[in-house]
Amino acid sequence: MTSNNTPAEDRTPTAEFSAAEPSPTESTGSPPTPRLEGFEPAQVRPWRFHNRAGSGMDAVSINELAESIARNGQQQPGLARRLPAGDTHEVEVIYGVRRLEACRIAGIPWQAEVCEATVSDARCAALMHGENAHSEGVSPLENAVQWQAMLDQGVFASQSALAAEIGCHRGTVARAVRTARALFSEEWLAELVRPVMHQFSGRAADRLADTVASGLALQEARRRARALSPGYIPASSLYDALYGKARPSTSAQTLFVRRRGTGGGGGAVAARILRDPEGGWSVTVKPHEQSPADLADLAEQVESLVQRETSGGAAVRLGRRLAASLTPEEAVKAQRSWLEGCVWAWAHALGLEWDGIRCAVAAEILRTQPEGWQRAIVQVSSAAETGND
């Protein structure tokens, strides 16, 4: 951890901590002044109630911010709360998650104003809510999920107390929490909402939540959901995909699926390969929910699918593999049996069912190269494409 004396003009106004909080500093009872410090990103973990699930966290946005920080330094500090001695991290980030991730990419320390562990979750919530209102926006649904979590965990005794602390109307909190509860009430719906929750406008989230809560056409919505891939349906289209008159096609073919949790076909989808009616296909995978063996199995499924879908280009791929793996000199000096084995292995890896005779002919073309290496590669590729020896 390094200290940092960032020029005043490069800093946001310091966070204000209420005198009602237990003071970690002077015995005078005055509000503690946060200190600006620098931390290696690996020393920092997100606060459990942070509300930035996806807004502004896309790769393009984060990489742009990382480039800016690498070039100009971190102009605005985050806010961190110190963790007890013996914890796996030094501090937790209350706000500034985007800046933390950008610093991680840029390979430089993250700058933050640090409050002590005695500052309450309720006060941290108010500080985060105020800061995010002036930065790259957090979606209404992300806020709603955070508010619901804090109420469920007893951070606030009531919705009124939460509203008073963050400075908004109680009705706003009540509406948001009702929406969050409805959209995450069942796992099949939560799977579709969670990856795109940062895209929801307040109106879109409320509309979908009200329809779900009404129970109307719920069985039909569940049926449609089985044909949808989480993360592929944007928030703006999710209502129509589940409830709209223009019903989505349900003829998508499941080529591969793995579920977690209960057996017998139950549990949430952890990996899936789908083919749509137009012949396209998509892969949905949650890597953190896969064992190494699961990931290897999925990779083999994808490789097999790619091989089938690109079989028309197998000859070209074989030629490129040969040209990239062997030099003309190596082919000439190679033992015939070894070269035949290489040709056989490469051909079969690309889905070409070559027998020993064809592999021997190809190896001889490569070894003799009567018309040059480039022509030899073309001849072998042509044999693969036409099936002629």
ROLUM-419722 format. One line per 8 residues: their letters; for each residue x, y, z of C-alpha. Coordinates in Angstrom, 2 decimals, always signed. Example, Ala and Ser with C-alpha at 12.3 -4.5 7.8 and 13.67 -1.06 7.14 Angstrom:
! residues 2
AS) +12.30:-4.50:+7.80 | +13.67:-1.06:+7.14;
//
This chain:
! residues 389
MTSNNTPA) +0.00:+0.00:+0.00 | +1.38:+3.41:-0.94 | +0.30:+6.87:+0.09 | -0.61:+9.47:-2.48 | -0.86:+13.23:-2.37 | -3.01:+13.81:-5.43 | -3.35:+17.50:-6.37 | -6.64:+18.96:-5.18;
EDRTPTAE) -7.82:+19.76:-8.68 | -7.58:+16.06:-9.61 | -9.82:+14.90:-6.82 | -13.55:+14.65:-6.32 | -14.92:+16.27:-3.15 | -14.08:+14.12:-0.13 | -16.79:+11.81:+1.16 | -18.59:+13.17:+4.20;
FSAAEPSP) -19.08:+10.79:+7.12 | -21.81:+11.48:+9.62 | -20.81:+12.42:+13.13 | -23.43:+9.93:+14.24 | -21.12:+7.14:+13.08 | -18.61:+5.87:+15.65 | -15.52:+8.02:+15.09 | -12.33:+6.11:+14.29;
TESTGSPP) -10.16:+9.21:+14.73 | -10.28:+12.20:+17.06 | -12.03:+12.05:+20.40 | -13.62:+15.41:+19.69 | -16.60:+13.75:+17.94 | -16.00:+15.65:+14.69 | -16.56:+13.73:+11.42 | -13.46:+11.75:+10.43;
TPRLEGFE) -11.55:+12.97:+7.40 | -10.97:+10.21:+4.84 | -7.37:+9.57:+3.85 | -6.28:+9.14:+0.24 | -4.25:+5.98:-0.21 | -3.13:+3.72:-3.02 | -3.74:-0.03:-3.19 | -2.71:-2.80:-5.50;
PAQVRPWR) -6.01:-3.99:-7.07 | -5.40:-7.50:-5.73 | -5.67:-6.08:-2.20 | -9.20:-4.80:-2.84 | -12.52:-6.64:-2.99 | -16.00:-5.30:-3.86 | -18.37:-4.42:-1.04 | -21.07:-7.06:-0.80;
FHNRAGSG) -23.78:-4.46:-1.44 | -22.15:-2.66:-4.35 | -24.71:-2.01:-7.08 | -22.73:-1.95:-10.32 | -23.57:-5.36:-11.78 | -22.88:-4.39:-15.38 | -23.42:-0.70:-16.12 | -20.27:+0.77:-17.58;
MDAVSINE) -18.43:-2.53:-17.04 | -18.30:-3.66:-20.68 | -14.85:-4.38:-22.10 | -14.82:-1.34:-24.42 | -15.72:+1.12:-21.66 | -13.29:-0.36:-19.14 | -10.42:-0.53:-21.63 | -10.96:+3.10:-22.63;
LAESIARN) -10.88:+4.11:-18.98 | -7.75:+2.01:-18.41 | -6.00:+3.76:-21.31 | -6.99:+7.15:-19.91 | -5.73:+6.28:-16.42 | -2.49:+4.87:-17.81 | -1.96:+8.08:-19.77 | -3.21:+10.74:-17.36;
GQQQPGLA) -3.40:+9.03:-13.99 | -6.52:+8.34:-11.96 | -8.24:+11.71:-11.79 | -11.02:+10.71:-9.38 | -10.44:+8.53:-6.33 | -12.81:+5.80:-5.26 | -14.05:+5.16:-1.74 | -12.90:+2.17:+0.29;
RRLPAGDT) -13.65:+0.85:+3.78 | -10.87:-0.76:+5.74 | -11.25:-4.44:+6.55 | -10.38:-6.06:+9.89 | -6.88:-7.40:+10.46 | -6.55:-10.95:+9.22 | -8.97:-10.53:+6.32 | -7.88:-11.77:+2.91;
HEVEVIYG) -7.95:-8.18:+1.53 | -6.98:-4.79:+2.93 | -10.07:-2.82:+1.95 | -13.42:-3.20:+0.20 | -14.51:-0.81:-2.54 | -17.69:+1.12:-1.73 | -17.64:+3.00:-5.01 | -15.13:+3.19:-7.83;
VRRLEACR) -15.49:-0.40:-9.09 | -14.94:+0.77:-12.70 | -11.80:+2.64:-11.74 | -10.56:-0.38:-9.77 | -10.98:-2.70:-12.76 | -9.36:-0.13:-15.09 | -6.37:+0.16:-12.73 | -6.10:-3.62:-12.67;
IAGIPWQA) -5.89:-3.65:-16.48 | -3.47:-0.70:-16.55 | -1.27:-2.36:-13.93 | -1.19:+0.61:-11.54 | -2.39:+1.12:-7.94 | -6.01:+2.14:-7.34 | -6.42:+5.44:-5.51 | -9.18:+5.72:-2.93;
EVCEATVS) -10.30:+7.72:+0.07 | -10.37:+5.28:+2.97 | -12.82:+5.18:+5.84 | -12.47:+2.91:+8.82 | -14.32:-0.35:+9.37 | -16.62:+1.36:+11.91 | -18.46:+3.30:+9.18 | -21.77:+1.47:+8.80;
DARCAALM) -23.22:-0.24:+5.74 | -26.11:+2.22:+5.86 | -23.77:+5.20:+5.58 | -21.77:+3.48:+2.83 | -25.00:+2.95:+0.89 | -25.80:+6.66:+1.02 | -22.28:+7.60:-0.12 | -22.35:+5.11:-3.00;
HGENAHSE) -25.82:+6.20:-4.12 | -24.75:+9.84:-4.18 | -21.53:+9.17:-6.10 | -23.12:+6.91:-8.72 | -25.74:+9.56:-9.47 | -22.92:+11.69:-10.92 | -20.91:+8.99:-12.71 | -21.63:+6.57:-15.53;
GVSPLENA) -25.16:+5.55:-14.62 | -26.17:+2.53:-12.61 | -29.48:+1.16:-13.86 | -32.66:+1.43:-11.77 | -32.81:-2.36:-11.53 | -29.25:-2.59:-10.23 | -30.20:-0.10:-7.52 | -33.37:-2.05:-6.78;
VQWQAMLD) -31.49:-5.32:-6.29 | -29.03:-3.62:-3.95 | -31.82:-2.04:-1.91 | -33.63:-5.35:-1.61 | -30.44:-7.09:-0.45 | -29.78:-4.46:+2.26 | -33.36:-4.69:+3.52 | -33.20:-8.49:+3.59;
QGVFASQS) -29.88:-8.35:+5.49 | -31.22:-5.86:+8.05 | -28.93:-2.99:+7.08 | -32.06:-0.81:+7.20 | -35.00:-1.49:+9.49 | -37.53:-0.39:+6.88 | -37.97:+1.02:+3.42 | -38.61:+4.41:+4.99;
ALAAEIGC) -35.26:+4.30:+6.78 | -33.48:+3.37:+3.55 | -35.21:+6.16:+1.63 | -34.29:+8.71:+4.29 | -30.63:+7.66:+4.29 | -30.12:+7.83:+0.53 | -32.35:+10.86:+0.06 | -35.21:+9.64:-2.09;
HRGTVARA) -38.98:+9.14:-1.71 | -40.17:+6.03:+0.10 | -42.47:+5.24:-2.85 | -39.43:+5.04:-5.12 | -37.83:+2.46:-2.86 | -41.08:+0.48:-2.48 | -41.63:+0.34:-6.24 | -38.01:-0.68:-6.90;
VRTARALF) -37.99:-3.44:-4.29 | -41.31:-4.82:-5.55 | -39.85:-4.95:-9.07 | -36.66:-6.67:-7.93 | -38.56:-9.31:-5.97 | -40.80:-10.11:-8.94 | -37.98:-10.36:-11.49 | -35.84:-12.62:-9.29;
SEEWLAEL) -38.69:-14.65:-7.80 | -38.07:-17.67:-10.03 | -34.76:-18.97:-11.34 | -35.91:-19.36:-14.97 | -36.69:-15.63:-15.08 | -33.67:-14.56:-13.02 | -31.40:-16.36:-15.51 | -32.73:-14.18:-18.33;
VRPVMHQF) -32.77:-10.93:-16.34 | -29.46:-11.13:-14.49 | -27.07:-10.86:-17.49 | -28.88:-7.76:-18.85 | -30.10:-6.10:-15.64 | -27.81:-3.13:-16.29 | -29.71:-2.46:-19.55 | -33.17:-2.08:-18.01;
SGRAADRL) -34.88:+1.29:-17.86 | -37.15:+1.76:-14.87 | -40.23:+1.60:-17.06 | -39.18:-1.63:-18.80 | -38.30:-3.35:-15.53 | -41.60:-2.31:-13.90 | -43.63:-3.48:-16.90 | -42.07:-6.93:-16.92;
ADTVASGL) -42.28:-7.24:-13.13 | -45.97:-6.28:-13.02 | -46.84:-8.87:-15.66 | -44.88:-11.59:-13.86 | -46.47:-10.70:-10.52 | -49.96:-10.85:-12.04 | -49.48:-14.51:-12.88 | -51.04:-14.04:-16.33;
ALQEARRR) -49.70:-16.34:-19.06 | -46.99:-17.50:-16.67 | -46.92:-21.06:-18.02 | -46.54:-19.75:-21.57 | -43.73:-17.43:-20.45 | -41.93:-20.36:-18.82 | -42.31:-22.40:-22.01 | -40.89:-19.60:-24.15;
ARALSPGY) -38.02:-19.08:-21.71 | -36.77:-22.61:-22.34 | -35.94:-21.61:-25.94 | -34.08:-18.42:-24.94 | -30.37:-18.15:-24.18 | -29.50:-15.96:-21.17 | -27.56:-12.87:-22.20 | -28.65:-13.05:-25.85;
IPASSLYD) -32.02:-11.33:-25.34 | -31.52:-7.62:-24.55 | -33.56:-6.05:-21.79 | -35.56:-4.02:-24.31 | -36.76:-7.23:-26.02 | -37.27:-9.51:-23.04 | -40.91:-8.58:-22.40 | -41.92:-9.30:-26.00;
ALYGKARP) -39.89:-12.51:-26.04 | -41.85:-13.80:-23.03 | -45.25:-12.14:-23.37 | -45.47:-10.33:-26.71 | -47.88:-11.17:-29.53 | -45.03:-11.70:-31.99 | -44.01:-14.98:-30.46 | -40.42:-16.06:-30.84;
STSAQTLF) -39.69:-19.26:-32.68 | -39.58:-22.25:-30.37 | -37.99:-24.50:-32.98 | -34.42:-23.84:-31.83 | -32.63:-27.17:-31.57 | -30.65:-27.96:-28.44 | -27.41:-29.60:-29.58 | -25.87:-29.83:-26.12;
VRRRGTGG) -26.91:-28.83:-22.61 | -25.46:-29.22:-19.13 | -27.33:-28.23:-16.01 | -26.09:-27.62:-12.51 | -27.85:-28.57:-9.32 | -30.43:-31.31:-9.28 | -30.26:-34.30:-11.61 | -32.85:-35.69:-13.93;
GGGAVAAR) -32.78:-32.71:-16.28 | -33.39:-30.20:-13.51 | -31.22:-27.32:-12.36 | -30.15:-24.13:-14.07 | -28.37:-24.26:-17.41 | -24.59:-24.01:-17.02 | -23.70:-24.62:-20.69 | -25.78:-24.91:-23.83;
ILRDPEGG) -25.32:-25.06:-27.60 | -28.36:-24.10:-29.70 | -29.10:-24.11:-33.41 | -31.65:-21.53:-34.55 | -34.21:-22.06:-37.37 | -31.98:-20.20:-39.84 | -29.13:-22.66:-39.27 | -26.98:-20.43:-37.06;
WSVTVKPH) -25.77:-21.66:-33.71 | -24.79:-20.15:-30.40 | -22.90:-21.22:-27.29 | -23.87:-20.10:-23.80 | -21.48:-21.01:-21.00 | -20.84:-19.99:-17.40 | -17.15:-20.93:-16.98 | -17.09:-20.39:-13.21;
EQSPADLA) -19.72:-23.10:-12.82 | -17.76:-25.72:-14.79 | -15.16:-28.20:-13.60 | -12.02:-28.66:-15.74 | -13.55:-31.88:-17.08 | -16.79:-30.04:-17.91 | -14.88:-27.35:-19.80 | -12.91:-29.97:-21.72;
DLAEQVES) -16.14:-31.75:-22.64 | -17.70:-28.48:-23.82 | -14.60:-27.62:-25.88 | -14.81:-31.00:-27.59 | -18.49:-30.43:-28.36 | -17.73:-27.01:-29.87 | -14.77:-28.33:-31.86 | -16.92:-31.13:-33.26;
LVQRETSG) -19.64:-28.65:-34.21 | -17.16:-26.28:-35.87 | -15.68:-29.20:-37.78 | -19.09:-30.23:-39.12 | -20.16:-26.68:-39.94 | -16.92:-25.87:-41.77 | -16.41:-29.20:-43.53 | -16.46:-27.42:-46.89;
GAAVRLGR) -13.23:-25.67:-45.97 | -11.44:-28.75:-44.62 | -9.17:-28.98:-47.66 | -8.03:-25.38:-47.30 | -7.48:-25.88:-43.58 | -5.39:-28.99:-44.26 | -3.23:-27.06:-46.69 | -2.72:-24.26:-44.20;
RLAASLTP) -1.89:-26.76:-41.45 | +0.72:-28.44:-43.62 | +2.27:-25.16:-44.74 | +2.42:-23.84:-41.16 | +3.80:-27.04:-39.62 | +6.44:-28.10:-42.15 | +9.09:-26.37:-44.18 | +9.99:-27.74:-47.63;
EEAVKAQR) +13.36:-28.85:-46.25 | +11.76:-30.73:-43.33 | +9.35:-32.52:-45.65 | +12.14:-33.67:-47.95 | +14.27:-34.98:-45.05 | +11.41:-36.58:-43.12 | +10.98:-40.32:-42.96 | +8.13:-41.49:-45.14;
SWLEGCVW) +6.27:-43.29:-42.32 | +6.50:-40.28:-40.02 | +5.24:-37.92:-42.70 | +2.36:-40.26:-43.56 | +1.41:-40.35:-39.90 | +1.40:-36.55:-39.70 | -0.79:-36.25:-42.79 | -3.20:-38.86:-41.41;
AWAHALGL) -3.45:-37.13:-38.01 | -4.00:-33.66:-39.49 | -6.54:-34.89:-42.02 | -8.59:-36.77:-39.43 | -8.43:-33.84:-36.99 | -10.10:-31.77:-39.71 | -12.78:-34.39:-40.41 | -11.22:-35.86:-43.57;
EWDGIRCA) -11.62:-39.64:-43.57 | -8.41:-40.43:-45.43 | -7.16:-43.98:-45.64 | -3.52:-45.06:-45.57 | -3.14:-45.03:-49.35 | -4.28:-41.44:-49.71 | -2.05:-40.34:-46.84 | +0.91:-42.10:-48.50;
VAAEILRT) +0.24:-40.30:-51.79 | +0.02:-36.94:-50.03 | +3.23:-37.60:-48.12 | +5.03:-38.52:-51.35 | +3.88:-35.27:-52.97 | +5.26:-33.33:-50.02 | +8.54:-35.25:-49.97 | +9.33:-34.99:-53.68;
QPEGWQRA) +7.88:-31.53:-54.45 | +8.62:-31.80:-58.19 | +6.89:-28.49:-58.87 | +7.78:-26.65:-55.68 | +6.40:-26.45:-52.17 | +3.44:-24.20:-52.94 | +2.28:-26.46:-55.74 | +2.70:-29.51:-53.49;
IVQVSSAA) +0.40:-27.97:-50.87 | -2.17:-27.18:-53.56 | -2.02:-30.75:-54.87 | -2.58:-32.22:-51.41 | -5.45:-29.81:-50.72 | -7.02:-30.65:-54.09 | -6.84:-34.35:-53.28 | -8.66:-33.65:-50.03;
ETGND) -11.32:-31.62:-51.79 | -12.00:-33.92:-54.71 | -11.33:-37.25:-53.09 | -8.96:-38.17:-55.92 | -5.55:-39.67:-55.43;
//
